[in-house]
Amino acid sequence: MMPAQELSRFLPARRMRGLQPTLIRQFFERALPDSINFGLGEPDLPTPQFLRDEAARISRDEQNGYTSHPGIPELRDKIAEQYPHLGLPRTGVVVTCGSQEAMTDAFLCVVDEGDEVLLPDPSFPAYDACTRIAQGKPVYYRMPAESDFGFDISHFRSQITERTKAAVVISPSNPTGRILTLDDLTQIAEALEGTGIWLISDEIYSDLYFGDRPRSASEFYDRTIIVSGLSKSLSMTGWRLGWAACKDPEMINAIQVLHGFTTVCTSTITQKASLIAWTPEAEAAKQHARDVYRERGRFLVDLFETEMGLHATSPEGAFYTMLDVRSLGDDIEVAEKCLQGRVVTVPGVAFGNEAKGFLRISFCNTEERMAEGVRRMKQALIN
């Protein structure tokens, strides 16, 4: 038997060392009672009633054992039809437990030890964690703050090396709300053409846009793995319905095998209920969400300008804006003051060096709550 002192010295596998909960989660967990949450990226709109009714019916009236590992055929067909430019068969889709599982599976199937992965700066911190879990090396390309976090093709190209195995794009972006343009996506495809680099395209916010519908990176570059789901557009975060889609049969098969060993299958009830997420009723619900978040974003950006004299980026999609607090000091210190003033925000550095001096602000709140949040922030930071 191992001595007690030996047990106390246990260390996790190297791939896990250094991984910690994100600053997003750390600030949220320390929130004071009755805090206004500008931090977490979770829709506050309710899951549409027709989806809840359908899930209740399925749980009551049907048998709900395991499905096949990649998901029920009818659902995979509907997902494949979202990408007509790819001509995907259902075998090109794997239904996962949320887009985060699809993202993690994609990294583990692409990245070997020592491989470099290009990540946007700023970006969702899970990309860095997934790279490290896969024992790869994160390499960042700038989305410059001075251009309101727009894409910079020259810096993207400069970061590509012979060790680059994959690159990640997200549009609309978490944390900035920016959308990659047609020119951006064309330039990315041209930079990657002939390199063998895989492009992992995070499209979880693709149904939340405030102008033209975002284009999928897969329209421009063949070696693309699409990661998406229903969590954001239909307020289904806890339902855990995501997917990976790819036209390369060997890659999607690898993702399917990994998915089968890690989760077996996504919730059968969720899969069956999600079949109605492509009906006219569901499209109307997605449009309603776009309308609500568009107006909330405008309201909040204007409020920061008029009440606090601070610039916030104009969101093009998702439900985030980046608030420039460089005139007030270090972003972590500013976020701490907000936290003590009962407002949860996220310091920009949580998403990368490019966002230092900013706060990511989520507008998943009513206008009344957002106005109160800005009032509290003004009191904590300026008055």
Buried (B, 14 or more C-beta within 10 A) or exposed (E): EEEEEEEEEEEEEEEEEEEEEBBBBEBBEEBEEEBBBBBBBBBBBEBBEBBBEBBEEBEEEEEBEEBEBBBBEEBBBBBBEBBEEBEBEBBBBBBBBBBBBBBBBBBBBBBEEEBBBBBBBBBBBBBBBBBBBBBBBBBBBBBEBEEBBBBBBEBBBEBBEEEBBBBBBBBBBBBBBBBBBEEBBBBBBEBBEEEEBBBBBBBBBBBBBBEEEBBBBBBBBEBBBBBBBBBBBBBBBEBBBBBBBBBBEEBBBBBBBBBBEEBEBBBBBBBBBBBBBBEEEBEEBBEEBBEBBBEBBBBBBEBBEEBBEBBBBEBBBBBBBBBBBBEBEBBBEBBBBBBEBBBBBBBBBBBBEBBBBBBBBBBBBEEEBBBBBBBBBBEBBEE
